[in-house]
Amino acid sequence: GPLAEEFRIVKRQLLLRAAGEGGAPITNGRMILVCSANPDEGKTFCSVNLALSMSRETDLDIVLVDSDLNNPEIAKLMGIEDGPGLIDALSDPSIDIESCVKRTDIPNLSILRAGRRTDDATELLASQRSSDMIEGLLSHSPTRIVIFDSPPALSASPASVLAMLAGQTVMVVKADTTSEAELREALGLLDGCDHIQLLLNGVTFTPNGKRFS
């Protein structure tokens, strides 16, 4: 349907950048951060649908990471039981991050859970171990794409740290909800990522109207 087609268009641009087609390869271009300025703007909805769309590519390995640490939803949405995840692997060097990556019943799609809650999540994400862990996730397979569902930029500090690690950021903007001031402030916090694209979400769809207006 129309929604699936929209996400096909979005993913194609991201995959081309990740592969370095049409320009120089992007450092960590296969790590994609999906963020928003505020809660309830469709960030997780877009993360999940983007991951589902990418998983339909026959030669890709997609890992969807729940990094919205204060409000983790992805594992529950995808029917994955609670267990060790991102924060556990960051805080305990004995935990292999790959052991926390759980396959779903959807071909080519795996989930990395958020893990336990902690007050020092931002500091853990800013550590050298975090950079090494992300490099390890990406190097596991040359066809792997890692999508991070970030906390909202204006609500939680981890978003700005994750942006410095990501090669690409998708900023979800909710139509008639996100203000320009909020968007500009959020983009300022994410300026550690050189490649940020906006995704307009929640536009009213009319069957007989212009789909791409």
Salt bridges, closest charged atoms under 4 A:
GLU5 OE1 - ARG8 NH1 3.21
GLU6 OE2 - ARG211 NH2 3.48
GLU57 OE2 - LYS11 NZ 2.75
GLU57 OE2 - ARG12 NH2 2.76
ASP61 OD1 - ARG103 NH2 3.99
ASP61 OD2 - ARG144 NE 2.91
ASP68 OD2 - LYS43 NZ 3.18
ASP88 OD1 - ARG116 NE 3.86
GLU98 OE2 - HIS140 ND1 3.77
GLU98 OE2 - ARG144 NH1 2.58
ASP149 OD1 - LYS43 NZ 3.20
GLU180 OE2 - ARG184 NE 2.90
